Amino acid sequence: MEEITKLFADHPYIWQAIKLLMTTVAACVGVFLVLKLERKTVEKLLDRRKNINIRFVESVVRFVIILLAVEWVVMSSPLTQSFGKVLFQGTAIIGAIAGFAAQPVISDIICGLMLSATKPFDIGDRIELSDGTAGIVRDITLRHVELAGLDTERLIIPNSVLNGLKIVNMSYRTMNRSYKLKINVAYDTDVELAMSVIRGAVEESPYTVPGKPGPDGSTYGPVYFLEYASSSLVMATTVYYEPGSPTEAVKSDVNVRVNRALNAHGIEIPYDYVNVVMSDKG
């Protein structure tokens, strides 16, 4: 014991290094426990209210906790105090922030703040982007938004990219989700019959639900005759379904039923074709 005491007395840097190591371990354990408690608290909040503001604030809080822990460790030892003063109190940190201001990371953070403030979507909403990307919003962080795609697919989209795209929210401020179903039928089709057949096929699906508000309660979406296309008549309706139903499964089931019903009633779904005229002239 006396030899250890003498060693520390003769080599104070060894003792300082040990204390720094112990402080680092304590900080890591403390941060781990605090973040674990914070995660449980957020999960309880999200059970009652799925909100992107909560997720984004959580990311900010986690970043601040880790930053404060690093500062505490660095400033706790004479071995690293000078470095800590330069890093956290001097002009170095200002220069670092200014340098990063033009970097994508800062852009993602600012855009994440804007998304959290304007709330074009919430946790659990299904969104479709103008570039064709679609999925269910699972999380938002300082840098990105996580979308759940088909099966195990996860889409990680930077906040700055998402903020610059047009967003179609399939369940904006409603209990149900929905999507637009368009069907092209031949010009000689009985329009009223086609509208009735399509509506009946949609209603028969076990996935669909009445979702259009009306004076007597919610109803299934009506079928509209939208326009004359180059080689067909365009019908459209809105399909409503519950959030727990996978969108791809809903679309597949409805498409099969509509196709089967149209075929059963002799209603043609036209397709483009080309007539090639061969000339025998040399």
C-alpha positions in Angstrom: 0.0 0.0 0.0 2.8 2.3 0.9 4.5 1.6 -2.5 1.2 2.5 -4.3 0.9 5.7 -2.3 4.6 6.6 -3.0 4.0 5.8 -6.7 1.1 8.2 -6.9 3.1 10.8 -5.0 6.1 10.6 -7.3 3.9 10.3 -10.4 0.8 12.5 -9.9 -0.1 12.2 -13.6 -0.8 8.5 -13.1 -3.3 9.3 -10.4 -4.9 12.0 -12.6 -5.1 9.5 -15.5 -6.8 6.9 -13.2 -9.3 9.5 -12.0 -10.0 10.6 -15.5 -10.7 7.0 -16.5 -13.0 6.5 -13.5 -14.8 9.7 -14.3 -15.2 8.6 -17.9 -16.7 5.3 -16.9 -19.0 7.0 -14.4 -20.1 9.4 -17.1 -20.8 6.6 -19.6 -22.8 4.7 -17.0 -24.7 7.8 -16.0 -25.5 8.7 -19.6 -26.6 5.2 -20.3 -29.0 5.2 -17.4 -30.4 8.7 -18.1 -30.9 7.8 -21.8 -32.6 4.6 -20.9 -35.0 6.4 -18.5 -35.6 9.1 -21.1 -36.4 6.4 -23.7 -39.0 4.7 -21.4 -40.6 8.1 -20.7 -40.9 8.9 -24.4 -42.3 5.5 -25.2 -45.0 6.0 -22.6 -45.8 9.4 -24.1 -46.0 7.9 -27.6 -48.3 5.2 -26.4 -50.8 7.9 -25.6 -50.0 10.4 -28.3 -47.8 9.7 -31.4 -46.2 13.0 -32.1 -43.1 13.9 -34.2 -42.4 16.9 -31.8 -41.8 14.4 -29.0 -39.4 12.4 -31.2 -37.5 15.4 -32.4 -37.2 17.0 -28.9 -36.0 13.6 -27.7 -33.2 13.7 -30.3 -32.2 17.2 -29.2 -32.2 16.2 -25.5 -30.1 13.1 -26.1 -27.5 15.2 -28.0 -27.4 17.8 -25.2 -27.0 15.1 -22.5 -24.1 13.5 -24.4 -22.5 16.9 -25.0 -22.7 17.9 -21.4 -21.3 14.5 -20.3 -18.3 15.0 -22.6 -17.8 18.5 -21.3 -18.0 17.3 -17.7 -15.4 14.5 -18.3 -13.0 16.8 -20.1 -13.2 19.6 -17.5 -12.9 17.3 -14.5 -9.2 16.5 -14.9 -6.2 18.9 -15.1 -4.9 16.6 -17.9 -7.7 17.7 -20.2 -8.9 21.0 -18.7 -6.9 23.2 -21.1 -8.3 21.3 -24.0 -11.8 21.6 -22.7 -11.5 25.3 -22.2 -10.4 25.8 -25.8 -13.1 23.4 -27.1 -16.1 24.5 -25.0 -15.3 28.1 -23.9 -12.9 29.5 -26.5 -13.3 30.6 -30.1 -12.7 27.0 -31.4 -16.3 26.0 -30.8 -17.5 29.2 -32.5 -15.3 28.5 -35.4 -16.5 24.9 -35.5 -20.1 26.0 -35.6 -19.4 28.5 -38.3 -17.6 25.9 -40.3 -20.4 23.4 -40.0 -23.0 25.9 -40.8 -22.6 25.3 -44.5 -22.6 21.5 -44.0 -25.5 19.1 -44.6 -25.7 18.2 -40.9 -26.8 21.7 -39.9 -29.2 21.8 -42.8 -30.7 18.5 -41.7 -31.1 19.8 -38.1 -32.8 23.1 -39.2 -35.1 21.2 -41.6 -35.9 18.7 -38.8 -36.9 21.6 -36.6 -39.1 23.0 -39.4 -40.8 19.6 -39.9 -41.3 19.3 -36.2 -42.9 22.8 -36.0 -45.1 22.5 -39.1 -46.0 18.8 -38.6 -46.9 17.8 -42.2 -47.0 14.2 -40.8 -46.9 12.4 -37.5 -45.6 9.2 -36.1 -47.6 6.3 -37.6 -48.8 8.3 -40.7 -48.3 6.9 -44.2 -46.8 9.4 -46.6 -45.9 9.4 -50.2 -43.2 11.7 -51.6 -43.1 13.4 -55.0 -40.1 11.2 -56.0 -42.2 8.0 -55.5 -40.9 7.1 -52.1 -43.7 5.8 -49.7 -43.8 4.4 -46.2 -45.1 4.7 -42.7 -43.3 7.3 -40.5 -41.6 5.4 -37.7 -39.1 8.0 -36.2 -37.6 11.4 -36.7 -34.1 12.4 -35.4 -31.8 15.4 -35.8 -30.6 14.1 -39.1 -33.3 12.0 -40.7 -36.8 10.6 -40.9 -37.3 6.8 -40.8 -40.0 5.3 -43.0 -41.1 1.7 -42.9 -41.6 0.3 -46.4 -42.8 -3.0 -47.7 -42.0 -6.0 -45.4 -38.6 -5.3 -43.6 -37.7 -2.3 -45.8 -36.6 0.8 -43.9 -36.1 4.1 -45.7 -33.8 6.7 -44.1 -34.4 10.1 -45.6 -32.4 13.2 -44.6 -34.5 15.9 -43.2 -33.2 18.4 -45.7 -34.2 16.1 -48.6 -37.6 15.4 -47.2 -38.3 19.1 -46.5 -37.8 19.9 -50.2 -40.2 17.3 -51.5 -44.0 17.4 -51.9 -45.5 15.2 -49.3 -48.8 13.4 -49.7 -50.1 12.4 -46.2 -52.5 9.4 -46.5 -54.0 10.0 -43.0 -53.6 13.7 -42.3 -55.7 14.5 -39.2 -58.0 11.6 -39.7 -58.4 8.2 -38.0 -58.2 6.2 -41.3 -55.8 6.1 -44.2 -56.8 6.4 -47.8 -55.5 6.2 -51.3 -56.9 7.1 -54.8 -58.0 4.3 -57.0 -58.2 5.0 -60.8 -59.7 2.6 -63.3 -59.8 3.0 -67.0 -62.7 1.4 -68.9 -63.6 1.2 -72.6 -65.5 4.0 -74.4 -68.6 1.8 -75.0 -68.9 1.0 -71.3 -72.2 1.6 -69.4 -70.8 4.3 -67.1 -73.3 3.9 -64.3 -72.9 0.1 -64.3 -69.1 0.5 -64.1 -69.4 2.9 -61.2 -71.7 0.5 -59.4 -69.4 -2.5 -60.0 -66.3 -0.7 -58.8 -68.0 0.6 -55.7 -69.4 -2.9 -54.9 -65.9 -4.5 -55.3 -64.4 -1.9 -53.0 -67.0 -2.4 -50.3 -66.6 -6.2 -50.4 -63.0 -6.0 -49.4 -62.4 -7.0 -45.8 -59.7 -4.2 -45.6 -61.9 -1.3 -46.6 -64.0 0.8 -44.2 -66.4 3.7 -44.5 -64.3 6.8 -44.2 -65.9 9.7 -46.1 -67.8 12.0 -43.7 -71.4 12.5 -44.4 -74.6 13.9 -42.7 -75.6 10.4 -41.7 -72.1 9.2 -40.7 -69.2 7.9 -42.6 -69.7 6.2 -46.0 -67.6 4.5 -48.6 -66.1 6.9 -51.2 -68.3 7.5 -54.3 -67.0 6.5 -57.7 -66.5 9.4 -60.0 -66.3 9.6 -63.8 -63.4 11.9 -64.1 -62.5 12.4 -67.7 -62.2 11.1 -71.3 -58.7 9.8 -71.9 -57.2 9.1 -75.3 -58.6 5.5 -75.4 -60.6 5.1 -72.3 -63.0 6.6 -69.7 -61.3 7.3 -66.4 -63.1 6.3 -63.2 -61.8 7.1 -59.7 -62.7 6.6 -56.1 -61.1 7.0 -52.7 -60.4 3.8 -50.7 -60.4 4.1 -46.9 -58.8 1.6 -44.6 -57.6 1.3 -41.0 -54.0 2.3 -40.1 -53.3 -1.3 -39.0 -53.8 -2.7 -42.5 -50.7 -2.8 -44.8 -51.3 -0.5 -47.7 -49.9 -2.9 -50.2 -52.2 -5.7 -49.0 -55.2 -3.3 -49.3 -54.3 -2.3 -52.8 -53.7 -5.8 -53.9 -57.0 -7.1 -52.5 -59.0 -4.2 -53.9 -57.4 -4.5 -57.4 -58.1 -8.2 -57.6 -61.7 -7.7 -56.6 -62.3 -4.8 -59.0 -60.6 -6.6 -61.9 -62.7 -9.8 -61.2 -65.9 -7.8 -61.0 -65.3 -5.9 -64.2 -64.5 -9.1 -66.1 -67.6 -10.7 -64.7 -69.8 -7.9 -66.0 -68.0 -7.8 -69.4 -66.5 -4.4 -68.8 -63.3 -4.0 -70.8 -60.1 -2.5 -69.3 -58.5 -1.1 -72.4 -54.8 -1.0 -73.2 -52.7 0.8 -75.7 -51.8 -1.1 -78.9 -50.3 -0.2 -82.2 -51.5 -1.2 -85.7 -48.6 -1.8 -88.1 -49.5 -1.4 -91.7 -47.1 -3.2 -94.1 -46.7 -1.8 -97.6 -45.8 -4.0 -100.5 -44.4 -1.2 -102.5 -40.7 -1.5 -103.2 
